[in-house]
Amino acid sequence: MKLIVSPSYEQMSAKATASLIEDFSAEGRKLVCIASGDTPKGMYQKLTAMVNGGELNISDWDFIGLDEWVGLNLKDEGSCGEFLNEYIVQPLKLPADRYRLFDGRASDLRAECTGAEKFIDAHSGLDVAILGLGMNGHLGLNEPGAPTDARTYVGPLATMTIETGQKYFKSPTPLTKGITLGLATLMAAKKVYLLVNGEKKASILKQVVEGEISNKVPGSLLRNHPDCTVFVDTTAHALLK
């Protein structure tokens, strides 16, 4: 695990964007796992601005969403799909065959899981997984105690996730389960980018980087990944030795 510390969120986002472009400089199709949420937003805005400004060609990049609340999809305000549609799919004008987002409203969620894995397999795996870090250390909706051998699956949400997830909705919204790329799928990615910012994430980042490696804090498992880079601002980095 390598840490790249920036003095601000803006610079953290810029460094993550530059690293992704450098890592994807070789020819050939690439598959990017994209997380929703406030943390990666700056990176996505920089990336889409470069593409739309003619500075970057991503015609050989494809995308897959990391997770979704069960019962919601991109048509629902506050959903992961809505966020990714707003900040990735629409700005980049992606055709339907170049991305896959979860439909948490699907009648057959098992088929949603299978479809995601087939999409990944068709690309010979994830080239990079862009992840945020939950307040309880979760990755995607792999909550504390999540099975380390799980591929894409539906699982229960932790109380903390249910509570903090309400910030994405204008009114209280019942959340009980999530559909997510599993820890085994994420750990199999060729590269992982973990983006962490803000004082509120300092305590959990310390556990991830310096604590026990355990699925009790899913983020800590990334220390076993062969190519994981943590992009962090100084406030989130404050408690690290």
Phi and psi in degrees as a GROMACS rama.xvg file:
@    title "Ramachandran Plot"
@    xaxis  label "Phi"
@    yaxis  label "Psi"
@TYPE xy
-111.715  134.179  LYS-2
-105.384  132.17  LEU-3
-118.152  112.026  ILE-4
-99.6891  131.124  VAL-5
-120.753  151.012  SER-6
-73.5372  -12.0178  PRO-7
-150.038  163.055  SER-8
-62.0445  -40.8266  TYR-9
-58.5157  -46.621  GLU-10
-71.6939  -34.5764  GLN-11
-59.7891  -45.7582  MET-12
-63.5982  -38.8781  SER-13
-66.1318  -41.532  ALA-14
-66.5641  -39.9692  LYS-15
-64.2731  -40.922  ALA-16
-64.1445  -45.9611  THR-17
-62.4726  -39.2216  ALA-18
-65.2446  -41.4562  SER-19
-62.0448  -44.6306  LEU-20
-62.6573  -42.2312  ILE-21
-65.3356  -42.7283  GLU-22
-65.8054  -26.1506  ASP-23
-102.807  23.0617  PHE-24
-72.0539  -25.7077  SER-25
-72.9563  154.265  ALA-26
-73.6581  162.412  GLU-27
113.237  155.791  GLY-28
-69.1441  143.927  ARG-29
-129.397  148.428  LYS-30
-119.929  124.415  LEU-31
-111.498  125.356  VAL-32
-85.0548  125.771  CYS-33
-116.685  126.971  ILE-34
-91.7239  151.287  ALA-35
-92.6161  174.788  SER-36
115.509  168.159  GLY-37
-65.6323  -34.0001  ASP-38
-64.2085  -48.8341  THR-39
-80.6979  -3.64713  PRO-40
-56.6885  -45.1184  LYS-41
-61.2453  -38.6983  GLY-42
-63.8784  -44.8525  MET-43
-64.105  -39.073  TYR-44
-64.8445  -39.6701  GLN-45
-67.2635  -41.9558  LYS-46
-63.1907  -48.3272  LEU-47
-67.852  -33.9697  THR-48
-64.1068  -39.4335  ALA-49
-67.118  -41.0211  MET-50
-64.892  -48.729  VAL-51
-72.0921  -18.9563  ASN-52
-88.8883  1.33995  GLY-53
80.3773  10.534  GLY-54
-86.6243  -16.6739  GLU-55
-142.868  134.934  LEU-56
-107.615  118.2  ASN-57
-118.423  32.5109  ILE-58
-64.8307  -17.5767  SER-59
-106.986  17.8918  ASP-60
-102.227  134.218  TRP-61
-119.704  163.983  ASP-62
-136.624  146.473  PHE-63
-136.1  134.498  ILE-64
-70.6444  148.143  GLY-65
-75.5246  -42.2813  LEU-66
-163.667  177.555  ASP-67
-162.38  149.739  GLU-68
-70.8296  131.275  TRP-69
-65.2442  131.108  VAL-70
101.918  -6.17906  GLY-71
-129.129  157.244  LEU-72
-145.432  -170.628  ASN-73
-62.7478  -14.818  LEU-74
-82.4218  -7.79606  LYS-75
-98.7721  129.287  ASP-76
-61.5964  132.137  GLU-77
93.7578  -6.73281  GLY-78
-78.3692  159.832  SER-79
-64.0309  -40.0368  CYS-80
-62.5664  -39.1672  GLY-81
-61.0098  -44.6777  GLU-82
-60.6791  -50.0809  PHE-83
-67.3635  -32.5439  LEU-84
-65.5016  -40.6  ASN-85
-72.0488  -38.6392  GLU-86
-103.308  -12.8815  TYR-87
-125.208  -61.1671  ILE-88
-62.0747  -52.8647  VAL-89
-71.0534  -46.8174  GLN-90
-59.9893  -33.932  PRO-91
-90.3894  -3.79737  LEU-92
52.7601  49.1559  LYS-93
-75.0523  131.108  LEU-94
-71.1379  159.112  PRO-95
-60.221  -27.7417  ALA-96
-81.4433  -1.91025  ASP-97
-106.244  4.86161  ARG-98
-151.726  159.21  TYR-99
-141.362  124.511  ARG-100
-117.287  148.488  LEU-101
-71.9476  142.128  PHE-102
-105.588  97.7267  ASP-103
-72.4163  -6.23815  GLY-104
-95.1174  -3.15917  ARG-105
-58.7226  143.448  ALA-106
-71.5374  -24.4042  SER-107
-121.708  90.4941  ASP-108
-70.7968  -26.9988  LEU-109
-62.4731  -40.1082  ARG-110
-66.0016  -33.8627  ALA-111
-61.5338  -42.4375  GLU-112
-64.2232  -46.8477  CYS-113
-62.5303  -40.9768  THR-114
-62.65  -39.4398  GLY-115
-63.9652  -44.3141  ALA-116
-66.4009  -36.3114  GLU-117
-65.6361  -38.5659  LYS-118
-62.8834  -43.0512  PHE-119
-66.4079  -44.6397  ILE-120
-61.1227  -37.3629  ASP-121
-64.6542  -20.8208  ALA-122
-101.66  10.0026  HIS-123
60.0211  36.9152  SER-124
98.0506  170.857  GLY-125
-78.5918  131.885  LEU-126
-80.8205  -38.2656  ASP-127
-149.377  141.111  VAL-128
-111.381  117.248  ALA-129
-92.8548  117.11  ILE-130
-125.947  151.688  LEU-131
-105.098  177.108  GLY-132
-122.291  122.105  LEU-133
-71.0139  160.995  GLY-134
-62.0948  -24.0227  MET-135
-101.644  11.092  ASN-136
88.5798  7.0291  GLY-137
-71.5562  155.476  HIS-138
-118.495  120.351  LEU-139
61.4165  -132.892  GLY-140
-111.492  30.8919  LEU-141
-83.3659  98.6523  ASN-142
-81.2591  166.403  GLU-143
-50.1625  129.629  PRO-144
91.4791  0.441526  GLY-145
-61.4484  146.123  ALA-146
-65.5838  132.402  PRO-147
-76.4241  -16.6117  THR-148
-98.44  8.40882  ASP-149
-81.3092  136.991  ALA-150
-88.0746  -146.817  ARG-151
-68.8218  133.812  THR-152
-158.614  171.449  TYR-153
-107.365  129.134  VAL-154
-141.18  164.513  GLY-155
-72.451  152.002  PRO-156
-93.0244  143.612  LEU-157
-73.3945  153.762  ALA-158
-56.6675  -41.4362  THR-159
-61.5206  -39.8492  MET-160
-66.3238  -41.5816  THR-161
-60.7561  -41.8022  ILE-162
-71.4118  -47.9462  GLU-163
-71.63  -27.0628  THR-164
-65.5339  -19.439  GLY-165
-64.4814  -19.3798  GLN-166
-63.8519  -18.5886  LYS-167
-86.2235  -3.78174  TYR-168
-120.632  147.94  PHE-169
-75.9782  -24.087  LYS-170
-137.515  158.44  SER-171
-51.9458  130.855  PRO-172
-126.748  125.656  THR-173
-67.9618  122.969  PRO-174
-126.894  128.47  LEU-175
-130.097  -35.251  THR-176
-135.641  162.635  LYS-177
-136.244  153.256  GLY-178
-109.992  131.591  ILE-179
-151.17  149.562  THR-180
-62.2337  131.396  LEU-181
-79.329  169.643  GLY-182
-60.3496  -37.6927  LEU-183
-64.4133  -38.915  ALA-184
-65.6194  -44.2307  THR-185
-67.9098  -39.9696  LEU-186
-68.8109  -19.4961  MET-187
-85.5837  -7.41562  ALA-188
-61.8096  144.695  ALA-189
-63.1337  -38.996  LYS-190
-136.498  150.274  LYS-191
-127.109  131.319  VAL-192
-109.891  120.058  TYR-193
-108.387  117.616  LEU-194
-103.874  126.337  LEU-195
-138.714  126.326  VAL-196
-143.35  156.496  ASN-197
95.1415  147.472  GLY-198
-58.7694  -33.8318  GLU-199
-65.9414  -17.635  LYS-200
-97.2385  -1.28023  LYS-201
-62.8141  -42.1674  ALA-202
-66.8977  -46.0403  SER-203
-71.8138  -31.9802  ILE-204
-64.9641  -36.5712  LEU-205
-60.9406  -41.1069  LYS-206
-65.1295  -39.5509  GLN-207
-64.1341  -43.5446  VAL-208
-87.8585  -34.0287  VAL-209
-118.438  -9.78848  GLU-210
-88.5547  -170.281  GLY-211
-65.7467  141.134  GLU-212
-83.2497  111.709  ILE-213
-160.459  152.33  SER-214
-71.4214  -4.13672  ASN-215
-65.8346  -27.8999  LYS-216
-127.287  87.0299  VAL-217
-50.49  -36.209  PRO-218
-59.3096  -28.9265  GLY-219
-64.8311  -24.8819  SER-220
-63.5247  -21.8355  LEU-221
-66.1067  -15.8143  LEU-222
-66.8932  -17.5562  ARG-223
-92.7458  -2.4413  ASN-224
-79.1812  139.223  HIS-225
-70.8042  -17.3625  PRO-226
-149.166  71.4439  ASP-227
-113.963  127.692  CYS-228
-116.891  130.154  THR-229
-102.906  118.478  VAL-230
-98.296  119.394  PHE-231
-139.932  145.919  VAL-232
-92.0311  169.358  ASP-233
-64.9533  -29.6148  THR-234
-70.8254  -39.5639  THR-235
-72.8909  -25.0592  ALA-236
-84.7787  -7.16746  HIS-237
-57.6923  -32.4501  ALA-238
-92.522  -3.95267  LEU-239
-78.2082  144.593  LEU-240
